[in-house]
Amino acid sequence: MTTAPSSEAVGSEKQSAAGSAEGMMANMAPTPKAVTLVLLPALVLMLAFAFSYVGAFHEPLPHRVPLAVVGPPAVAQQLGRLPGDPLDPRQASSRRDALSQIDDREVYGAYDAATNQLFVASAANRATAIALEETFDRIAAAQNRPAVRVTDVKPLPPKDPNGTAAFYGMVAWMFGGYIASTLIGLIGSPRSRSRQRAAARIGALAGFAVVGGILSVLMLRASFGVFSGHVVAICAIAALTIFASGAATVGIQAAIGPAGTGLVILVFVILGNSASGGPFARPLLPGLWRTIGGVLPPGASVDLARSALFFDGSRIVGPILVLVGWAIFGTLLALALGGRIMDPADVEARAAAGAAV
């Protein structure tokens, strides 16, 4: 009577087979087709990166920038008919009402026609404040009128004079989320469809998000003096951003395997960062980036951080829903498909097999 092989023997046979496959891969000479298949995704991502960042930033121009106008309706109508539609004027009943709209992040600036005074908020976006001033200077020059008097009602802090701390913090948090998800994916059995493993992976990312968010904010606060007075809020935003990025990556990788990492880089890094409104607010970006920025995690994170830092939490519901939505999307996708784990040897073997065809 034959006996069934022990679990140790089966495990040993699997390890031996995996080792043989890895050894075969290590000794296999790369063919031109294999090299092409490996480098083609890198080339596509590089070209997409160049196109997205240069396309978004090479010529920032104001496009329907929301602006409160205090004065006769004819003034708002005139501002709304400027060539190129740089402004989206909205009638305000008083200067107080106009400034309140700035505080509530409904507009980027306000113009008082009676005093020829322009109110801007560089904390909302410094480039947009400058664009508003330049637009009114061109109007004054064309009409041979005195230049507007500019008042910054929401100035940036001395430790962050360009207002980029939240943007570059977001870049780090997004990177932390998807790289943590990818590295966790290298651990364990290949292509596991266990929901328990998926839940464990999501749980690990949640813990990483909390620790990483807190440590990153405390480090930046202690090193550079940024985020003053809002450390707790920014820690929460950092943790939510990291988790949204990581959970979405888990779900996308579960759906399409290792190619999910490339898709995440394309959507979150190449498109998302350039469309986030960090260096230039979205009304200064071209159409594609202006449209998608607010529904991707990088843009939501920047909006949320600015609201917390400079606007007493105004208009935070939308960005929170975007980040939570991506986190839920990734979590549900991972749980539905299981905790598929990427095995480097298996990926290489598949690529080599495809190249040999």
C-alpha positions as CSV (number, residue, x, y, z in Angstrom):
1,M,0.0,0.0,0.0
2,T,1.4,3.4,-1.0
3,T,1.5,6.3,1.5
4,A,0.7,9.9,0.8
5,P,3.7,12.2,0.7
6,S,4.1,14.3,3.9
7,S,3.5,18.0,3.8
8,E,7.2,18.5,4.5
9,A,8.0,16.6,1.4
10,V,5.5,18.5,-0.7
11,G,6.8,21.8,0.5
12,S,10.4,20.6,-0.2
13,E,9.4,19.7,-3.7
14,K,7.7,23.1,-4.3
15,Q,10.8,24.9,-3.0
16,S,13.0,22.8,-5.2
17,A,10.9,23.5,-8.2
18,A,10.9,27.2,-7.5
19,G,14.6,27.2,-7.0
20,S,15.0,25.4,-10.3
21,A,12.9,27.9,-12.0
22,E,14.8,30.8,-10.5
23,G,18.1,29.2,-11.4
24,M,16.9,28.7,-14.9
25,M,15.9,32.3,-15.1
26,A,19.2,33.5,-13.8
27,N,21.1,31.4,-16.4
28,M,18.9,32.3,-19.3
29,A,20.4,34.8,-21.8
30,P,18.1,37.7,-22.4
31,T,16.7,37.7,-26.0
32,P,16.1,41.0,-27.8
33,K,12.4,40.3,-27.6
34,A,12.5,39.7,-23.8
35,V,14.5,42.9,-23.3
36,T,12.0,44.8,-25.5
37,L,9.1,43.5,-23.5
38,V,10.7,44.5,-20.2
39,L,11.8,48.0,-21.3
40,L,8.6,48.9,-23.2
41,P,6.5,49.6,-20.1
42,A,9.4,51.8,-18.8
43,L,9.5,53.7,-22.0
44,V,5.7,54.2,-22.0
45,L,5.7,55.5,-18.4
46,M,8.7,57.8,-19.1
47,L,7.0,59.4,-22.1
48,A,3.7,59.7,-20.2
49,F,5.6,61.3,-17.3
50,A,7.2,63.9,-19.6
51,F,3.9,64.6,-21.4
52,S,1.8,65.0,-18.3
53,Y,4.2,67.3,-16.3
54,V,5.2,69.5,-19.2
55,G,1.7,69.5,-20.5
56,A,0.3,70.6,-17.2
57,F,2.9,73.2,-16.2
58,H,4.5,74.6,-19.3
59,E,2.0,77.5,-19.8
60,P,-0.2,78.0,-16.7
61,L,-3.0,80.4,-17.7
62,P,-6.1,81.4,-15.7
63,H,-9.3,79.8,-16.9
64,R,-12.5,80.9,-15.3
65,V,-10.9,81.6,-11.9
66,P,-13.8,82.2,-9.4
67,L,-13.8,85.8,-8.4
68,A,-16.2,87.7,-6.1
69,V,-17.1,91.2,-7.4
70,V,-18.4,94.1,-5.3
71,G,-20.0,96.8,-7.4
72,P,-22.5,97.3,-10.2
73,P,-23.5,94.2,-12.2
74,A,-22.0,95.8,-15.3
75,V,-18.5,95.4,-13.8
76,A,-19.0,91.7,-13.3
77,Q,-20.4,91.3,-16.8
78,Q,-17.4,93.1,-18.2
79,L,-14.9,90.9,-16.3
80,G,-16.8,87.9,-17.5
81,R,-16.3,88.9,-21.2
82,L,-12.5,89.1,-21.1
83,P,-10.7,87.3,-24.0
84,G,-9.8,83.8,-23.0
85,D,-12.3,83.7,-20.1
86,P,-9.7,84.1,-17.4
87,L,-12.3,85.0,-14.7
88,D,-15.5,83.6,-13.4
89,P,-17.0,86.7,-11.7
90,R,-19.7,86.3,-9.1
91,Q,-21.7,89.2,-7.7
92,A,-21.2,89.9,-4.0
93,S,-23.5,92.1,-2.0
94,S,-20.7,93.7,0.0
95,R,-17.0,93.6,0.7
96,R,-17.7,91.5,3.8
97,D,-19.7,89.0,1.7
98,A,-16.8,88.8,-0.8
99,L,-14.2,88.2,1.8
100,S,-16.4,85.6,3.4
101,Q,-16.5,83.8,0.0
102,I,-12.7,83.7,0.1
103,D,-12.7,82.3,3.6
104,D,-15.2,79.6,2.5
105,R,-13.0,78.7,-0.5
106,E,-15.8,79.6,-2.9
107,V,-13.6,82.0,-4.8
108,Y,-9.8,82.7,-5.2
109,G,-10.1,86.5,-4.9
110,A,-12.4,89.5,-4.7
111,Y,-12.6,92.8,-6.5
112,D,-14.1,96.0,-5.0
113,A,-14.9,98.2,-8.0
114,A,-15.5,101.3,-5.8
115,T,-12.0,101.4,-4.4
116,N,-10.3,99.6,-7.3
117,Q,-9.0,97.0,-4.8
118,L,-8.2,93.4,-5.4
119,F,-8.2,90.9,-2.5
120,V,-6.3,87.7,-3.0
121,A,-5.5,84.6,-0.9
122,S,-2.0,83.3,-1.6
123,A,-2.7,80.5,0.9
124,A,-5.2,79.1,-1.6
125,N,-2.5,79.0,-4.2
126,R,0.3,81.6,-4.7
127,A,0.4,81.2,-8.5
128,T,-3.3,81.9,-8.7
129,A,-3.0,85.1,-6.6
130,I,-0.3,86.3,-8.9
131,A,-2.3,85.4,-12.0
132,L,-5.3,87.5,-10.7
133,E,-3.0,90.5,-10.1
134,E,-1.5,90.2,-13.5
135,T,-4.9,89.9,-15.1
136,F,-6.1,93.1,-13.5
137,D,-2.9,94.9,-14.4
138,R,-3.5,94.0,-18.0
139,I,-7.0,95.3,-17.8
140,A,-5.8,98.6,-16.2
141,A,-3.1,99.0,-18.9
142,A,-5.5,98.4,-21.7
143,Q,-8.0,100.9,-20.3
144,N,-5.3,103.4,-19.3
145,R,-6.5,103.3,-15.7
146,P,-4.5,103.1,-12.4
147,A,-3.3,99.7,-11.3
148,V,-5.4,97.9,-8.7
149,R,-4.3,97.9,-5.1
150,V,-3.7,94.4,-4.0
151,T,-4.3,93.0,-0.5
152,D,-3.4,89.5,0.5
153,V,-6.1,88.5,3.0
154,K,-4.7,84.9,3.4
155,P,-0.9,85.2,3.3
156,L,1.3,82.2,3.5
157,P,3.4,81.5,6.6
158,P,7.1,82.6,6.7
159,K,8.2,78.9,7.0
160,D,6.3,78.0,3.8
161,P,6.4,81.2,1.6
162,N,5.5,79.3,-1.6
163,G,2.8,77.1,-0.1
164,T,4.4,73.9,-1.3
165,A,4.8,72.0,1.9
166,A,1.4,70.3,1.7
167,F,2.0,69.4,-1.9
168,Y,5.4,67.7,-1.4
169,G,4.1,66.1,1.7
170,M,1.3,64.6,-0.4
171,V,3.9,63.3,-2.9
172,A,5.6,61.4,-0.1
173,W,2.4,60.1,1.4
174,M,1.2,58.8,-2.0
175,F,4.5,57.2,-2.6
176,G,4.5,55.6,0.8
177,G,1.1,54.0,0.2
178,Y,1.7,52.4,-3.1
179,I,5.3,51.3,-2.4
180,A,4.2,49.7,0.9
181,S,1.4,47.9,-0.8
182,T,3.8,46.6,-3.5
183,L,6.4,45.5,-1.0
184,I,3.8,43.7,1.1
185,G,2.7,42.0,-2.1
186,L,6.1,40.3,-2.4
187,I,5.5,38.4,0.8
188,G,3.7,35.0,0.9
189,S,2.4,32.5,-1.5
190,P,2.0,33.6,-5.2
191,R,-1.5,34.4,-6.4
192,S,-3.3,33.6,-3.2
193,R,-7.0,34.3,-3.4
194,S,-7.5,34.1,0.3
195,R,-9.8,36.8,1.7
196,Q,-8.0,36.4,5.0
197,R,-4.7,37.3,3.4
198,A,-6.3,40.3,1.7
199,A,-7.7,41.5,5.0
200,A,-4.3,41.0,6.6
201,R,-2.7,43.0,3.9
202,I,-5.2,45.8,4.3
203,G,-4.8,45.8,8.1
204,A,-1.0,46.0,7.7
205,L,-1.4,49.0,5.4
206,A,-3.7,50.7,7.9
207,G,-1.2,50.4,10.6
208,F,1.6,51.6,8.3
209,A,-0.5,54.6,7.3
210,V,-1.0,55.7,10.9
211,V,2.6,55.3,11.8
212,G,4.0,56.8,8.6
213,G,1.6,59.7,8.7
214,I,2.4,60.7,12.2
215,L,6.2,60.2,11.8
216,S,6.3,62.2,8.6
217,V,4.4,65.1,9.9
218,L,6.4,65.3,13.2
219,M,9.6,65.0,11.2
220,L,8.7,67.9,8.9
221,R,7.4,70.0,11.8
222,A,10.5,69.5,13.8
223,S,12.9,70.0,10.9
224,F,11.4,72.8,8.9
225,G,8.7,74.4,11.1
226,V,5.9,73.7,8.7
227,F,2.3,72.7,9.7
228,S,2.4,74.9,12.8
229,G,-0.7,74.7,14.9
230,H,-2.3,72.0,12.8
231,V,-0.1,69.0,13.5
232,V,-2.9,66.7,14.6
233,A,-5.1,67.5,11.6
234,I,-2.2,67.1,9.1
235,C,-1.3,63.7,10.7
236,A,-4.8,62.5,10.1
237,I,-4.7,63.8,6.5
238,A,-1.4,62.1,6.0
239,A,-2.6,58.8,7.3
240,L,-5.8,58.9,5.2
241,T,-3.8,59.7,2.1
242,I,-1.3,56.9,2.7
243,F,-4.1,54.4,3.3
244,A,-6.1,55.5,0.3
245,S,-3.1,55.2,-1.9
246,G,-2.1,51.8,-0.4
247,A,-5.6,50.3,-0.4
248,A,-6.3,51.4,-4.0
249,T,-3.0,49.8,-5.0
250,V,-3.9,46.6,-3.3
251,G,-7.2,46.4,-5.1
252,I,-5.8,47.3,-8.5
253,Q,-2.9,44.7,-8.1
254,A,-5.5,42.1,-7.0
255,A,-7.4,42.8,-10.2
256,I,-4.7,42.8,-12.8
257,G,-1.6,41.6,-11.0
258,P,1.9,43.2,-11.3
259,A,0.7,45.5,-14.1
260,G,-1.4,47.2,-11.4
261,T,1.7,48.8,-10.0
262,G,2.3,50.5,-13.4
263,L,-1.3,51.6,-13.6
264,V,-1.1,53.1,-10.1
265,I,2.0,55.0,-11.1
266,L,0.3,56.3,-14.3
267,V,-2.9,57.4,-12.6
268,F,-1.7,58.6,-9.2
269,V,1.8,59.8,-9.9
270,I,2.0,60.8,-13.5
271,L,-1.5,62.2,-13.8
272,G,-2.6,62.7,-10.2
273,N,0.4,64.7,-9.0
274,S,0.5,67.0,-12.0
275,A,-3.3,67.6,-11.7
276,S,-3.3,68.0,-7.9
277,G,-3.3,71.8,-7.9
278,G,-0.1,71.9,-5.9
279,P,2.3,74.3,-7.7
280,F,-0.6,75.7,-9.8
281,A,-4.3,75.6,-8.8
282,R,-6.5,73.7,-11.2
283,P,-8.0,76.8,-12.8
284,L,-4.5,77.5,-14.1
285,L,-4.1,74.0,-15.7
286,P,-5.2,72.8,-19.1
287,G,-8.5,71.0,-19.6
288,L,-7.5,67.4,-18.9
289,W,-5.7,68.1,-15.7
290,R,-8.2,70.7,-14.6
291,T,-11.0,68.1,-15.0
292,I,-9.5,65.1,-13.3
293,G,-7.4,66.6,-10.5
294,G,-10.2,66.8,-7.9
295,V,-11.3,63.2,-8.1
296,L,-7.8,61.6,-7.7
297,P,-6.2,61.1,-4.3
298,P,-3.3,63.6,-4.8
299,G,-5.6,66.5,-5.6
300,A,-8.0,65.6,-2.7
301,S,-5.1,65.4,-0.3
302,V,-3.7,68.9,-1.3
303,D,-7.2,70.4,-1.1
304,L,-7.8,68.9,2.3
305,A,-4.4,70.0,3.7
306,R,-4.8,73.6,2.5
307,S,-8.3,73.8,4.0
308,A,-7.0,72.5,7.3
309,L,-3.9,74.7,7.4
310,F,-5.3,78.0,6.2
311,F,-9.1,78.0,5.9
312,D,-10.3,76.6,9.2
313,G,-11.5,73.4,7.6
314,S,-13.8,75.0,4.9
315,R,-14.9,72.7,2.1
316,I,-13.3,69.5,3.5
317,V,-16.2,67.2,2.9
318,G,-15.5,66.7,-0.8
319,P,-11.8,65.8,-0.5
320,I,-12.5,63.5,2.4
321,L,-15.1,61.6,0.4
322,V,-12.6,61.3,-2.5
323,L,-9.9,59.8,-0.3
324,V,-12.4,57.5,1.6
325,G,-13.9,56.5,-1.7
326,W,-10.6,55.3,-3.1
327,A,-9.8,53.5,0.1
328,I,-13.1,51.7,0.1
329,F,-12.8,50.9,-3.6
330,G,-9.4,49.3,-3.1
331,T,-10.4,47.4,0.0
332,L,-13.6,45.9,-1.5
333,L,-11.8,45.0,-4.7
334,A,-9.0,43.2,-2.7
335,L,-11.5,41.4,-0.5
336,A,-13.5,40.3,-3.5
337,L,-10.6,39.0,-5.5
338,G,-8.5,37.8,-2.6
339,G,-5.0,38.8,-1.5
340,R,-3.2,38.0,-4.7
341,I,0.5,38.2,-4.0
342,M,3.1,39.0,-6.7
343,D,5.9,36.5,-6.9
344,P,9.0,38.0,-8.7
345,A,10.2,34.6,-10.0
346,D,6.8,33.8,-11.4
347,V,6.6,37.2,-13.1
348,E,10.0,36.7,-14.7
349,A,9.1,33.2,-15.8
350,R,5.9,34.4,-17.5
351,A,7.8,37.3,-19.2
352,A,10.5,34.9,-20.5
353,A,7.8,32.4,-21.7
354,G,6.1,35.2,-23.6
355,A,9.3,36.4,-25.1
356,A,10.2,32.9,-26.4
357,V,6.9,32.6,-28.3
